[in-house]
């Protein structure tokens, strides 16, 4: 792959991962609170510890992807990231039927770290990594949220029955 085409790969991965939380009801991350439908028998401290360990591992895998490590280590971090995002699907799939908006935001943040790690890994593959300040990450997060906006619109504005009735009434009233 060439450097000029790899930017499109990073943009495509960012776009897909930004839309993924809004197009599925499967949970991709653990959160530090009890989701609707989750077992009441699980103690609260275990939920918090599970979420903290999960988030630490996601962020650590993203930093390993972004760091100056060998290709084998980066591949292992990439596979570990995929496993970390798939683990809640298998653990919570039968318990949690509908995700809340806060869980979707946590997933968006987790996928932001994942796609950023992939972007830095590709950058390090072609050239020396350039150190970034906080402004870069703030702008990248804002652009990532913009990539997620179509999924938000489809999930929360178009698929809501109340909004569909309002749209239908507006069209009838305007005729």
C-alpha positions in Angstrom: 0.0 0.0 0.0 1.2 3.5 -0.8 1.2 6.4 1.6 -1.3 8.4 -0.5 -3.8 5.6 -0.5 -3.3 4.6 3.1 -5.0 7.9 4.2 -8.2 6.7 2.6 -7.9 3.4 4.5 -7.6 5.4 7.8 -10.6 7.6 6.8 -12.6 4.5 5.9 -11.8 2.7 9.2 -12.7 5.9 11.1 -16.0 6.3 9.3 -17.0 2.7 9.8 -16.1 2.7 13.5 -17.8 6.0 14.0 -21.1 4.7 12.6 -20.9 1.3 14.2 -22.2 2.3 17.7 -25.4 3.8 16.1 -26.2 0.9 13.7 -26.2 -2.0 16.2 -27.6 -2.7 19.6 -24.7 -4.9 20.5 -22.5 -3.4 23.2 -18.8 -3.1 22.2 -17.5 -1.7 25.6 -18.1 -2.3 29.2 -19.4 0.7 31.2 -19.0 1.3 34.9 -22.8 1.1 35.6 -25.5 -1.5 35.3 -27.1 -1.4 31.9 -30.8 -2.1 31.4 -31.3 -5.9 31.4 -28.0 -6.7 33.0 -28.0 -9.1 35.9 -28.7 -7.5 39.3 -26.6 -10.3 41.0 -23.4 -8.8 39.7 -22.0 -6.5 42.4 -21.4 -2.8 41.5 -17.7 -2.9 42.3 -17.2 -5.7 39.8 -18.9 -3.7 37.1 -16.6 -0.7 37.8 -13.5 -2.9 37.9 -14.5 -4.7 34.7 -15.0 -1.4 32.9 -11.8 0.2 34.2 -9.7 -2.8 33.2 -11.4 -3.0 29.8 -10.8 0.7 29.1 -7.2 0.5 30.3 -6.5 -2.4 27.9 -8.2 -0.5 25.0 -6.1 2.6 25.6 -3.0 0.5 26.1 -3.5 -1.4 22.8 -4.0 2.0 21.0 -0.8 3.3 22.5 1.1 0.2 21.5 -0.3 0.6 17.9 0.8 4.2 17.9 4.3 3.5 19.4 7.6 2.6 17.8 7.2 -1.2 18.2 7.8 -4.0 15.9 5.2 -5.1 13.3 4.5 -8.3 15.2 3.8 -6.4 18.4 1.5 -4.0 16.5 -0.3 -6.9 14.9 -0.8 -8.5 18.3 -2.2 -5.2 19.7 -4.5 -4.9 16.7 -5.9 -8.4 17.3 -6.1 -7.7 21.0 -8.2 -4.6 20.2 -10.6 -6.6 18.1 -10.9 -9.2 20.9 -11.5 -6.4 23.5 -14.3 -4.9 21.4 -15.8 -8.4 20.7 -15.7 -9.5 24.4 -18.7 -7.4 25.6 -20.7 -8.7 22.6 -20.5 -12.2 23.9 -20.8 -11.4 27.6 -23.7 -8.9 27.4 -25.5 -10.0 24.2 -28.3 -12.0 25.9 -28.7 -9.6 28.8 -28.7 -6.1 27.3 -31.3 -5.6 24.5 -31.1 -1.8 24.0 -28.1 0.4 24.5 -28.5 3.8 26.1 -27.1 7.0 24.4 -24.3 7.2 27.0 -23.1 3.7 26.1 -23.0 4.7 22.5 -20.8 7.7 23.4 -18.5 5.4 25.3 -18.3 3.1 22.3 -17.5 6.1 20.1 -14.7 7.1 22.4 -13.3 3.6 22.4 -13.4 3.3 18.6 -11.7 6.8 18.4 -8.7 5.4 20.3 -8.8 2.3 18.1 -8.8 4.1 14.8 -6.3 6.7 16.0 -4.0 3.8 17.0 -4.3 2.4 13.5 -3.6 5.8 12.0 -0.5 6.3 14.0 0.7 2.7 13.2 0.4 3.4 9.5 2.2 6.8 9.9 5.0 5.1 11.8 5.2 2.4 9.1 6.0 5.0 6.4 7.9 7.7 8.2 9.0 8.9 11.7 6.0 9.6 13.9 5.5 13.3 14.5 4.7 14.2 18.1 1.3 15.8 18.5 0.0 18.3 21.1 -3.5 18.3 22.7 -4.9 20.5 19.9 -4.4 17.7 17.3 -6.4 15.3 19.5 -9.1 17.8 20.1 -9.6 18.5 16.4 -9.4 14.8 15.6 -12.1 14.0 18.1 -14.3 16.7 16.7 -13.8 15.4 13.2 -14.6 11.9 14.4 -17.8 13.1 16.0 -18.7 14.7 12.6 -18.1 11.3 11.0 -20.6 9.8 13.5 -23.3 12.4 12.9 -25.1 10.5 10.1 -25.4 7.4 12.4 -26.8 9.7 15.1 -29.3 11.2 12.7 -30.5 7.9 11.4 -30.7 6.3 14.9 -32.3 9.1 16.9 -34.1 11.3 14.4 -35.3 9.2 11.5 -36.1 5.9 13.3 -38.1 7.5 16.1 -41.9 6.9 15.7 -42.8 10.2 17.2 -40.6 12.1 14.8 -42.0 10.1 11.9 -45.5 11.2 12.9 -44.4 14.8 13.1 -42.8 14.7 9.7 -45.9 13.1 8.2 -48.1 15.8 9.8 -45.9 18.6 8.5 -46.1 17.2 5.0 -49.9 16.9 5.2 -50.2 20.4 6.6 -48.0 21.9 3.9 -50.1 20.3 1.1 
